[in-house]
C-alpha cells in the first residue's frame, strides 16, 4: 500500500491491521514525541494581560535554598524588585529560608532591607532528626526562628519521601517526634506550608500510560514508584492525622492540597479541617483542564485558597521561566478570563504534560481574596 493511501483510511476511522501497519512504516511514525509540536488550528479569543488585576502576595516562592545554615541565593532583591513591580507582585514569600544563622542572614538581606516586599519562612533541622532530644530541640527552634524574623514554617516533601531514621527506614509524616514543632507553630501563630506528595502520575509506572512520561523522563529522580516509597494515599493520610491532632495550627497545604487531580478529595479535607487552606502553585495545569469543577471549587472555598506559583528565580534545577513576567500573565489569564485552550506555563511546553487549559473567569470579589486577601489574614498583614 502506498503511503498516500494510508491516511484517508485513518481519517475515515477505517483502521484495519493493514492500514495501521502501513502507517507505522512511514517516516512520520518515527517522529520522536519530544519533537512533536502541534500547532492548534482553533480560532478562539485571546485576552492579553499586561499584569494581574490586583496586587499579588505570592505565598510560594524559593528565593533561597539552604543546607543546614549555609544559604544559596537564586536572585538578589535588586534583581527581583523590577520584575515584581511590572507583575503587580506586592510581596514574595520565600518558603525555603533555612534555619539558624542562614535564616537570620536571609531575613536581613530581604525582609529587613525591603520591608513589605519579602517575607521569609524557616525550615526544620532534618540533619538532627535522629538525635535523642530532637523533639524538644525542634519545638524550641520554632520560637527561636520567630524571634529571628521567620513568619512561618515550610515542610518540603523530604518528610515522608527522603528523611530516614537510624534504621534506614523512611520517617513518617505523623511521627510523634514532630508534635512539639506543630504545636509550637500553633501557639506562636506561625502558619505551616506543607508539601508531602507530588502529582499522582509520579507514583505510577513510567510507561506508555503515564501522562507525565516526558516530565519523568527528564527528571527520573522525581518518580516515587516502587522501592520503599509510600503511596500517595498513605502520605496524604499521614498528613491528615497531623492536621487533625493540631487544630490550633494553621496548615497551608501546597499545590492544591497535594491532590489537584482530585478536587473532591481536597474539598472533603477542607470541609473536615477548618485549620486547612490550600495554594495553587504549579498546579494551574491541573486546575485549568477541569475548569468547571475548578470554578466551583474556587467559589466554595474562596476564603481558603491562596495565590502561589512555586517561582524559583534563576534556580539550577529550573529554567529562568519559573520567575518571569510571562508566568504571572498566564496565572492571571487562568484566574481572570474565560479564554480557551492556552498554555499553562511559559515555553518550553509541555513541562508537565501534553494538554492545555481553560480560564475560570473569577469575579473581582474572589480575585482579591485569592491574590492577596487570604494571605494577609493568615500571615497577619495589613491590607
N, C-alpha and C positions, 0 to 999 in steps of 0.2 A: 504494500500500500504506500502510495506516495504521501509525503508529508502534508501537502495541502488538502489531502482527503481526510486527514485525522480530525482536525479542529472543528469542521462543521458538525461532525458526528458528536463530538464532545459538547458543543454548544447546544445541540438539539436534545441533549440528555440521553442519547442512544449510546451509552458507554458499554461496549462489548469487550470481551477479553482481547480480541484482536486489535480494536482501536486503542485500548489502554496500553497494550504492549507497544504499539507503534508510537504512541505519544511519548512513552518512556524512552524510546530510542532516539528521539530528536535531541538536538543540541540544547534546546530550551530546557529540557528536563534535567540537564546537568548544571543549571544555574545555581550557585550556592545561595542559600537563604540569606546570608549576610549581605549579598549583593543585590537582593531583590528590593527595589524601592519604588513601589507602585505609586503613580500619581492619581489622586482621586478625580473622577470625572463629574462629581456632584457640583451643581451650581446652587450654592446656599449663601445666605447673607453672612458677612464677616464684620464684626464690630471691632474697630480699632480703639484700644485703650492706651492712653499715654501713661496713666498712673491710676492706682486704685482710688475709688471714690472718696474713701475716708482714711484718716491716719491709721497705720497698722502697728500693732505690737506683735512682732514675730517671736512667739514663745519657744521656738525650736530652731536654734542655730548652733553652730560649732565654730566659734572663732578661735578656739584653742584646743589642744589636746595635752594630756599630761601622762607622765609615767612617774608615779609617786609624787614627788614635789617638783620635778623638773617639767617646765612648760614649753610647749612649741606653739607659736602663734601663726595662724594662717594669714592674717592681714592686720595692719595697724589701724587705729581709729581714723587716721588721716586718709587712708585708702578706702575705708568703708563709708565714711560720712557723705561724700558727694553722691555715691550710688544710693544711699539711704534717702537723701533729700529728693533725688529725682524719682524715687519709687514711692514717695509718701510714706516712708518707713520711719515711724516715730521712734521705735526702740527695737533693738536686737537683744534677746535674752540668750546669753551664752551658757548652754547647759553643761558643757564639759569644762568647768572652771577649775578642776583639780581640788587639791586639799592642802592644808598646811601652808608652807611658805609660797608654794605655787599659786594657791588661791589668793593669798594676800597680794601677790605681785599682779595677778590679773585684775583684781578689784581696783588696785591703784592705777593701773595703766588705762583702764577703760571706764569703769563706773565713776571713780572719783574725778578723773580728768575730764570726763564728758557726762556729767550727771543728767539723768532723764533720757539719755540716748542708749545706754547699755546697762544691763543687769547680769550678774554672774551667779550661777548655781555651783554648789560643791558636789563632790563625789565620795563614795565610801573608800576606805583603805582596804582594797581587796588583798593587797600584799600581806596584810596582817591577819587575815581571816582565820588562820589555823593556830594563832597564838591563844594560850589558855584564857586570858582575860579579855578576849576580843569583844564580847557582847557589851560589857560595861564601857570599854575603851571607845567603841564606835558610837555608843549613845552619848558619851561625854563630848566626843568630837563634833557632834551636831551643834551643840551650844557654842563651842569654840569657833566653828565655821560661821555661825550667825554673827558673833562678835567681830569676826574678820570681814564681814560685809556680804556673806552669802545670802541670797534671797530664796533659796530652795535647794532641794536635793535631786540629783539626776541618777537614775538607775539604768545602766546600759544592759543590753541583753547578755552581757558576760554572766550575770547571775542567772543560773539555770542552764546555761549552754557552754560556759567555758571555765568558770571558777570551780576548782576542785578541792576536796578535803585531803587530809594526810593519807587517806586510804586510796586516793586516786579517783574516787567517785565524784560525780558532779554534785555540787551543793544545791539543795532545792531552794526555790524562791521563798517558801514559807518556813525555812529553817528558824528555829526559835532564837538562835543567837542574834538575829536581826531585829527582834521585837523591841529592844530598847531604842534602836535607831528610828523605827517607825513611830514609836510613842513620843520620842523627843521632837520629831518634826511636828506632830500634832500639838504638843504643849507649847512650842515656840512659834506656831503659825507659819511654818515653812512648808509650802506645797511640795509634793513629791512627783516629779515627772518620771514615769516608769515605762520602759521598753523591755518586754520579756519574750517576745516572739517575732516572727517575720511572716512575710506572705505565705499562705498555705502551700503554694507550689514549692517552696523551699524544703518542705518536709516530704515531698513526693519524689519518686524516682526521676532522674534526669533522662527522660526518654521522649519519644515522639508525641506523647500525650501531654507533656508538661508545657503549659502555655508560656512559661518564662525560660524556655530552654536556651535562648540566646543569652539572656542575662546570667544564667547559671554557668553557661559555657565560658563567658568572660570572667566570671568570679566563682569558680568551683568551690572555693572555701566558704561560700555563703550557703551551701547545701547542708541541711541537717537531717538528711535521710539516712537511716541505718545507724551503724556503730552503736554507741550507748546513749544517743540523744533522746530526750523525752519527746513525746508527740506534742503537736500544737495544743491539743486539748489538755494534756497534762500540765503544760506550762500555764495556760490560762486558768485552770482550776486552782493551781497553787497561788497564783496572783490573787484570785478571788478570795481565797482564805485569808490572805494578808489584809485585804481591804475590809473584810468582814470583822477581823479581830481588832481593827484600829479605826473605829468610826469617827474619832475626833481628828484624824489626819486626812487632809485633802490630797487625793491622788488624781493627777492629770495623766491619763493613760494615752501614751503617744500613738501616732499612726492609726487614728480612729479606733482606739481600744485594741490595737493589735489584731483586728479581725475585720478589716474593711470589706472583705468579700462577703461578709455575712452580717448585715446591719440588724437583722432580727436578733442575733446573738448579742450584739453590742447594746441594743435597746433594752434587752432583758436585764443586762448588768446595770445600766443606768437607772432602770426602774428599781432594781434591788438595792443599789448602793447610792444613797444621797450624797456621799462624800467622794463621788467619782465624776470626773469630767473627761473629755477627750479633746485631742487636737488633730489637725488634718495633714500634717507634714508628710510629703512624699507619697500621698495616697489619693490625690485627685484623679490619678489614672484609674483607680478602682471606683471612686465615687462617681466619676463622670461617665462611666459606661453603664450606670444604673441610675440615670438622672431623676426618674420619677420617684423611685424609692429614696434616693438621696435627698430630694427636695422635702419629702415628708419627714425624713429624719431631722433635717435642719429646722423645719417648722416646729416639731415636737420638742426638740432639745436645744432650742435657740439660746437658752441661758447657760448651757453647759458644753458648748463647742468653742474651741479657741483656734485662732489662726496660727499656723506654723508651716514651715517649708522644709526643715532639715537642711537649711542652707549651710554650705561648707565652703567658705571663700578660699580659693587657691589651695584646696586640700590636695595632697598627693594621691589619695585614693579616688578622688572625684574630679571631674573636669571643671574648668572655670565656670561653666554654665550653671553650676549649682549655687552661684550667687551672682546674679546679673539682673539687669532691668527686664529682660525678656521673661525670666522666671516669674517675677511678680505680676507682669502683664497677663501671663497665662492663668495664674491663680485668680486674678481679678476677672478675667473673661469667664472663667468657670463659675465664679460666685455671682457676678453681676449681670450676665447676659443669658439669653436662651439660644445662643449660637449652637450650630450643629456640626459634629464630626470634625474636630480640630485636635491638633497635637497637644498632649498633656505635659510636655516638657520641651525645653529648647533642644535643638539638634545636638548630637546625632540621635535619631529616632530609629528604633524604639529602645529606650533604656530599660524598660521593664517587660513589655510585651507588645505584640503587633495588633494594637487596637487604637481607636481614637475616642474622644469624649464629647459630651454634650453639656452645655451650660445649664445651671439650675435657676438663674434669674431671681435671686433673693431680693426682697423689698429692703428699703433703707433701714427700717427698724431692726431687722435681723442682721443686716450687714454691719451696722455699728457695734452690735454685741459681739459678733464673731471677729471683726477686725481689731477691736480694742477693748470694748466694754467688759467682757467676761474676764479678760486678763487683768484689767485694772482691779476688779473686785478680788480675784484670787491672789494677786500679788500685793494688794494693799496700796495701790497707786491712786493718785488724784487724777481726775479727768483732764 
